Amino acid sequence: MSTETCQVTQAPDPIPFYQAFVYWLKLGFISFGGPAGQISMMHQELVEKRRWISEHRFLHALNYTMVLPGPEAQQLATYIGWLMHGVWGGIMAGVLFVLPSLFILIGLTWVYLVFGNVPAVEGILYGIKPAVTAIVLFAAYRIGSRALPNNVLRSMALFAFIAIFAFNIPFPYIVLLAGIIGYVGASIAPEHFRSGAHHAASAKNYGPAVIDDDTPAPAHTRFKWSRFITFAVIGLTIWIAVMAMLSLNFGWHGTLTQMGIFFSKAALVTFGGAYAVLPYVYQGGVEHYGWLSGTQMIDGLALGETTPGPLIMVVSFVGFVGGWSKQLFGPDALLLAGAAGASVATLFTFLPSFLFILLGGPIVEATRGDIKFSAPLTGITAAVVGVILNLATFFAYHVLWPQGFDGTFEWFSAVIGIAAFIALFKFKAGLVKVIMTCAIIGLTYSTLI
């Protein structure tokens, strides 16, 4: 960044806790578009507009969350909240990222179970689905344009896309290989794997940040064994206490107790986001436990795609339908049973995510300037760009050919998707405005045909 730019643009004032609270609460209600769209939304707001965190620090945190099992966008919000305001800041950001989605899904699932297929809802979903596809594709472009500054990383993104799209290679293997390539590349060609190599140009546009590249690490981000052990014990105690309460009240084989066990396992195998864990959730929730039907599982995914929050929030739908169908508290308390199931599923799915950040965050911050540690994460981010592109392809196929290639091509969905992408790319339209506009178009079109 030039000297003139430094003199003209000053770093924003430190962010008060209440101001961060308002932002994270707002994000919880507008975080549409799945992880790719949510990450893009946070970058646009926190890096480009508000300048709360520099792009280099943002991408370094993103690299770490991509490696973890669990919802990467929610973990990224938790990480940034923790970096800015310590433990309570991280908990606040992570909880507010999920809580609105939980309440919205509880309400929508109740409507879904009570009223069944409503034409108006189907019309709204018809317009939103191509918009979500466009948002994911645009997010792949935005993240790729910043995280892929050279041909080596671009090639890694391309190979990752081919690996998962053409050969169906599991996401954890792609992450592992990308990390190994980054680690080896740090010794052979370090200039291609420096995560901040492309930051200088972007900093010239965005200006100094509250948490900038050279901002000293706050005291709460420094690694201490005592703090590490304390958080690990607290997390394990919460898990044991809730499981004990469920077991004592409903029995070890009770529905809520089994949900706690099942979703604890699911939380540890969610590498690659919601779509990577869906087969596991489907097998358990539909085939093993019989909490819901296969058709209900697909409908739940549609609701999860079109509500704010992580896509993995589909587990809340599974928990709600499971509690409702098993009539946990009798036939007169179905809503309460569903809400209990949704809450248990959400708690046990997201509890590990907070621990991963609070336990691993200080280690990640300590290694930020060490290329031996940052290069594997840079390689992983490059691979993830290819995976996000594959997700956009997955969406496009199911939106444009809902009955498969042998079925009818949804030309109007294609028009909506193209228009949404142009609005995002050329006219810099906001994500929420694009989603709302497409929802209205879908409702109008479905009403007229």
N, C-alpha and C positions, 0 to 999 in steps of 0.2 A: 504494500500500500504506500502511496506517495506521501511525502511530508505535508503537502497541501491538504490532502484528504484527512490526515490526522488532526490538523489544526481546525478544519471545518467541522468534522464529525466527531463528537464526543461520545463516549460510552454512556448508555442510559444509567440512571440512578439505580442503586440496589433495589431489588423487588421486595416489597413488603409481603408478609405471609398471606394477608387477606386478599391482596391483589392476585397472587398465585392461586389462591382458593377459588376465586371467581373464574379465572381462566380454565382451571382443570374441571370445574363444574360445567362450564359452558361446553368444553370439549366432550364431556361425557354425553351431552345431548345431541351433538352435531357430528360425532365421529363416524360418519358413514364411509362406505367404500372398502371395508375389509382392512387388513394390515397395511397393504400398499397405500391405499388412500389415506389412512390415518397417519402413517409415517410422513407422507407428503404434506398433509395438513399441518402437522406439528412443525415440519421444517419451514413451511411457508410462514407460519405465524411466529415461531420462537426464534428462528435464525434470520429470516429475511425482514420481517416487519418489526417485531419487538426487540430483536437483538438481545435476547436474554442469554443465549449461548452461541458460541462460534460454530461455524460449520465443521471445523476439524474436531472439536469436542463432541458435537452432535453425532458425527459419523463414527467416531471411536466408540461411543456408547452404543450406537446401532449395531456395530460389528459384534460387540459382546452379546447383545440380546439375541442376535441371529443364531448364535451357537447354542443357546439354552433351549431346553424343552419348554413349551408354554407359549402364550400369546406375545409375540415380540413387540407389538405396538404398545400394549399395556405395560410390559416390562420396561420399554424405553421411556414411557411417561413416568413410571416409578423411579427410574434411574435419574432422570433430569430433576424430578421433584426432590429426590434425596440429595443430589449434587447442590441444589440451590438452598434447601432449607433443612437438611439433615434427615434423621429417621422419620420424624413426623411429617416432613414435607414429602418424602417418598411414599409413606402410607397414604397420605391425603391424595396425592396424584393418582396412585394406583387404584384406590377405592372409588374415587369419583369417576375414573375412567370406566368402571364396571357397573356401579350402582344404578345409574339411570337406565342402562340397558336391562338390568335385572327387573326393575319395576315395569318397564315398558313391555318386556317379554311376558311377564306374569299376566299383565292385562290383555295383551294380544292373544296369548295362548288360551286364556279363559274365553275370550270372544270366539276363537277358533273352535273350541270344544263345544260351546253352547249353541252357536249360530251356524256352524258348518261353513259351507261354501257361499260366500257373499260376492255377487258379481262386481260390486264396486271395488272390493278389496283386490279381486283378481285383475281388474283394469289398472289399478294403481301399481300393482306388482309388474304388470306388463310393461309399463313405462319405466319403472325404476331399474329393472334388470339390465337393459342395454346401457343405462346411464352408469350403473356400477361397473360394467365391463369397460366402458370408456375411461372411468376414473382409474381403474387398475392399470390399464394400458398407459394412460398419461403419467401415472406414478412411476411406472417402469422407466419411462423416458426421462422424467425429472431426476430420479435417483441415479439412473445410469449415466446421465450427462455429467453428474458431479463425481460419482464413485468410480467411473471408468475413464481416467484421464489418458490412458495409453493403450496401444494395441494388444499388449499382453493381457491386461485385465479384461479388455473387450472380448478377446478370444476365449478367456475363461468363462465369461458370461454366456457366450454362444455355445460352448461345449456343454455347459450345465443345462442349457435349454434343450439341446439335442438329447442329452443323457436322460432327462426326466420325461421329455415329450415322446421321443422315438423308442427309447429302450426301457422306459418305466423303472429306471434305477431309483431306489429309495433315497429320499432326501438326506438322511443321516450319512449315507455313503458319499454323496456329493459334497456335503459339508466337510467331511473328514479329508477327502482327497484335495479339496480346495485349500484347506488349512495346511496340509503337507506341502502342496505346491508353493504356498506363500512362505512357509518356513524355509524351504530349500531356496526359493527365489531370493530371500533376504541375504543369503550368502553369495549367490551367483550374480544376481542383477538387482541389488537393493534399490536402485533408482526407480524401478518399476513397481515397487511395493511399499513405498512411503505413503502412508495414509493422508498425510498433509501436503503432499507434493503439489496438489492442485488447489490448495486453499488460498494461496496468495491472490489469485485473480478474483476469486469470489469475495474475499474480504474487502477488496476495493469497492465492490458494489454494496455490500451490506454494512460496512463500517464496524467499529469496535463493539464488542459485546460485553455484557455484564460478566459472564464467565467466558473469557477470551482464551486464546491459545496459551498465552504466557501468564494467565491469572494463577497465583499460587494456590495449591490445593488447600481447601478449608480443613480445619482440624478434624472435623467429623469424618472426612474421607480418608484419613490415614489409617493404615492397617494396624490393629491391635489384637493380639490373641484373646485378651480378656473380653473384648467387645464381640469378637467372632464366636467364642464359646457361649456368651450370654445370649446372643440372638439365636444360635442353634438350639439352645436349651428352651428358650421361650417358644420357638416355633414347634418343637417336638411336644412341648407341654400342651400347647393349644390343641394339637392334633389328638393327643391321647385323651385330653379332657373331654373334647366333643365326642370322640368315639365311645368313651366310657359312658357318657350321658345317654347317647343313642342306644347303646347296648343294654343299659339298665332299664330304660323305658320301653324299648321295643323288642329286645332280645337280639342275640347275635345274628340270627337269620332274618331279622325284620327288614322290611324294605328300605327304610332310611339308613340303617346300619350298613346294609350291603351297598347302598349308593355311596356312602362314605368311603368304603373300601375300594369300590370300583373306580370312582372318579379320582381317588388318590393315585391309583395305578395309571389312569389315563393322563394325569397331569405330568407324569414322568416319561411318557412316550410321545408327547406332542411335538416332536421335531418336525419342522416344516409347516407349522400352523394347523388350522382347523381341518383342512382337507387331508392332511397326513394321518390324523387320528380318527377321521370319520369311519373308516372300516372297523376300527376297534370298538368305537362307541356303538355302531350298528350291530356288530356281532354280540356285544354284551347286552345292550338295552333291548334289542328286538329278539334275537335268537335265544340268548341264554336266560335272561330274567323275564322277558315278556312284558316289559314296562310299556311298550308302544308297538304299533305295527310298522311295517316297512314304508307304507304310504305316509303315515304320520311323520316318520323320520324325514322323508323328502320335503314334506310341507314345513317341518320345523327348520330345515336348512334354508328354505325360501324366506321364512320369517327372520332368521338370523342374518341373512344377507342384506335385508332391507331395513334393519333397525340399527341404531348407533351402537358402538361398542365392538369388541372383538368377535370375529366369526365363531370362535370357540364357545361363545355364549349359547350356541345350540344345545349345550349340555343342560342349560337351565330349562329349555323346552322339554328335553328328555326327562329331567327330574320332575317337572310339573305334571306332564302326562302320566308318568309312572305313579306319582302320589295320587293323582286323580283316579286312574284306572284301578289301583289297588284299594281305593276307598279307605285310606289309612285311619281316618277318624270317623268313619261311618258315612252313609249315603247323604246325610244332611250337612256335611262339612267338606264338600269336595274342593271348594276354593282354598280353604285352609290347608288341606292335604296337598294340593298342587303347589301352593306357595312354599310349604315346608320342603317338599321334594326339590323345587327349584333352588331354594336357599342352600340346602345341603350340597347339591351338585356344584353350585357356584363356589361355596366356601372351600371345598376340598380340591376343586380344580385350580383355584387361584392362590391358595396359601403357599405352595412351593415357589410361586413366582416372586413373592415378596422376599422370601428367604434367599433365593438366588441373587437378588440385587443387593440386599443388606449384607450378605456374607461375601459375595464376590466383587462388589463395587470397589471397595478399597484396593483390592489387588489389581483391578483393571486400571484404576487411576494411577497407581504406582508404576505401572508398566507403559504408560501412555507414550513416553519418549523413547522407549526401547524397541528398535525395529524387530528384534528377535521375537517379541510378543505381538507387536502391532501388525507385522507383515502377514502372519496367518489369518488375522481378522480381516485385513484388507482383501486377501484372496477369497475369504468366505463371503464378504459383501459382494464381490464381483460375481460369484456363483449365484448368490441370492437374486441378483438382478435377472439372470436367466430364468430362475424359478418363478419370479413374479410375472415374467412374460408368459411363461407356461400357464400360470393361473389365469391370465387374461385370455389366452387361447381356449382354456377349459370353459370359461364363462361364455365366450363368444359362440362356441359350438352348441352349448345347451340353450342359449338364448335364441340363436338363429335357426337351429334345427332341433327343436324340443323333442321330436319323435325320431331323431337320428337322420342320417343323410338320405334315407329312403323316404322320409316324410317331407312335409311342405317347408319351403324356405320362408322364414318370417321377414319379408322385405321391409315392412314398416318398422320392425325392431331394429333392422340395420340402419334405416334412416335416422331413427332416434339416437342410436349409438354414435353414428358419424357426426350428427349435429352436436351431440354432447361433447365429443372429443374436440371438434372445432371451437366450441365455446370455451373449453378449458385451455386449449393450446394457443389459439389466435387472439381471443378476446379476454383471456385471463379471468373468466367468470369464476365465482366462488362455488365450492362443491355443493353447499346446501342449496343454493339457487338453482344449480343444474339439476339436482335430484328432485326438488319440488316442481320445477318446470316440466321435467320428463314425467313425473307422476301425474300431473294434470293432463298432459298430452295423452298418456296411456289410458287414463280414465275416460277422456272425451272420445278417443278412438274406439274403445271397447263398447261405449254406449251407443255410438252411431252405427257400428257394423251389425 
